[in-house]
Amino acid sequence: MSEDWAGSLDLHVDLQSGGGRRAGLERAVREAIRDGRLRPGDRVPSTRALARDLGLARGTVAEAYAQLGAEGYLQARPGAPTRVAGGVALGDGMARGGEAWSGGAQSAFAAPPEPRLSLRPGVPDVGAFPRSAWVAALRRSLQSAPDAALGPGDPRGRPELRAALAAYLGRARGVLADPERIVICAGFTEGLALLCRVLRGTGALAMEDPCFAAHRDIAHAAGLRVAPLAVDAHGAIPEIPQDVAAVNLTPSHQFPLGGTLAPERRSAFVAWAREHGTLVIEDDYDGEFRYDRQPAGALQGLDPERVVYAGTASKTLAPALRLGWLVLPDRLLEPVLAAKLNSTPALEQLALAELLAGGGYDRHVRRMRQRYRRRRDSLLARLGGRRTLGIAAGLHVVVEVDSEAEVLARAATNDLALESLQRYWHRDARFQGLVIGYAAPPEHAFAAALDTLADVLGIT
Ligand SMILES: Cc1ncc(COP(=O)(O)O)c(C=O)c1O
């Protein structure tokens, strides 16, 4: 039986539903408050009146009111009528008849619909994530891990992963890596944030112009001033202002313009850091992906006491892993650990250690290198004679255009997500361009994405 209370209050009480009569009444009052039928300050019927109207014992109504009072929905004062409490969130967003949050008509978190195709940079082909190898690595590593792996553990990260990374980084990237000086963090994002916290108060951070915009935000959020470093086809130009305490570089493949740092500039940055007692942060985000020759080894190999090497699994495997690593100069280990307030999830670390040690990581990188090289070749062929910037490396290419806004508008009407260069510049754009990420689409959608790009750019 369902009854409507026929007073001024539109209260739908289902006395038959689970939990008994008292629970049914409580649910109905909660719902009326959330729906806005009862508003803060409104009087609710007296226990006597409501009990009479609903055919309930007065004690049942009193108990329901007491419960709703304890939950903060109602406010009872001696000698005064019971009212709806102030500060109860009203909304269209709470689902009627249930406790579930429906998201409402205009949730602040509602993402706009994604275009059907995407050539945005920053994301690898996550469809190729080696799921089976990962699950096998996780199972094997968890079976053999000591119980201590499930405790709070070493703030630097799991020793298995630090040892596996030290071997891999030495072999694949020429990094001089001592496992004791490696700190595992939640991607480069956390690594940079930690370094920025440590650098606060020592001077500005010089960052390439253009660079990944979110990295400037991280520096600003840590209270650092950011000084722009001009970039050309040979990477960042080592003209460093006076008050700079550290420079953040992408030496193997400048992000986003795509040059590799010229040998004399590599030496110049390291010499600057030695001379001034300052620091170079080497963001080696896609150092594994070079297509025309062996990649240049890491800058860190030139001076591990002046260069922090930073790597990530976000391009080789998947950004969702949130796994990155810093190889630190001795003097920075303690300050970075002091700034690191949270440790990095251990089970993913164990799985990655196992994947590295068993050769699965190398195999996956080799496979993806071939795939991305093929994609890059197809993209350049589809772009016809259009001038592109950058070496044969990584997961993106920059193409100059006359008007970013016009191209983006055309792309939107063609259901293609593209990214312009605009937000990468510190202040003034030197030219207009697109940062085309060729890794993101799944294999089956890649050709369609290229065709649409060609249409959008007016290439026949
Ligand atoms: C220049 C650059 N560095 C590093 C990263 C990786 O960041 P994270 O390891 O936090 O995913 C990205 C990701 O897009 C990037 O563009």
The ligand as an SDF file (V2000), in Angstrom:
LIG
                    3D

 16 16  0  0  0  0  0  0  0  0999 V2000
   56.8920   16.2490  -22.0690 C   0  0  0  0  0  0  0  0  0  0  0  0
   56.2930   15.1560  -21.2400 C   0  0  0  0  0  0  0  0  0  0  0  0
   57.0040   14.6550  -20.2400 N   0  0  0  0  0  0  0  0  0  0  0  0
   56.5110   13.6590  -19.4620 C   0  0  0  0  0  0  0  0  0  0  0  0
   55.2680   13.1470  -19.6870 C   0  0  0  0  0  0  0  0  0  0  0  0
   54.7830   11.9940  -18.8450 C   0  0  0  0  0  0  0  0  0  0  0  0
   54.1090   12.3770  -17.7230 O   0  0  0  0  0  0  0  0  0  0  0  0
   53.6110   11.2410  -16.7070 P   0  0  0  0  0  0  0  0  0  0  0  0
   54.7600   10.2940  -16.5160 O   0  0  0  0  0  0  0  0  0  0  0  0
   53.2540   11.9600  -15.4770 O   0  0  0  0  0  0  0  0  0  0  0  0
   52.4410   10.5640  -17.3420 O   0  0  0  0  0  0  0  0  0  0  0  0
   54.4670   13.6800  -20.6950 C   0  0  0  0  0  0  0  0  0  0  0  0
   53.1040   13.1620  -20.8980 C   0  0  0  0  0  0  0  0  0  0  0  0
   52.3210   13.5920  -21.7000 O   0  0  0  0  0  0  0  0  0  0  0  0
   55.0050   14.6980  -21.5010 C   0  0  0  0  0  0  0  0  0  0  0  0
   54.2930   15.2210  -22.5060 O   0  0  0  0  0  0  0  0  0  0  0  0
  1  2  1  0
  2  3  1  0
  2 15  2  0
  3  4  2  0
  4  5  1  0
  5  6  1  0
  5 12  2  0
  6  7  1  0
  7  8  1  0
  8  9  2  0
  8 10  1  0
  8 11  1  0
 12 13  1  0
 12 15  1  0
 13 14  2  0
 15 16  1  0
M  END
$$$$
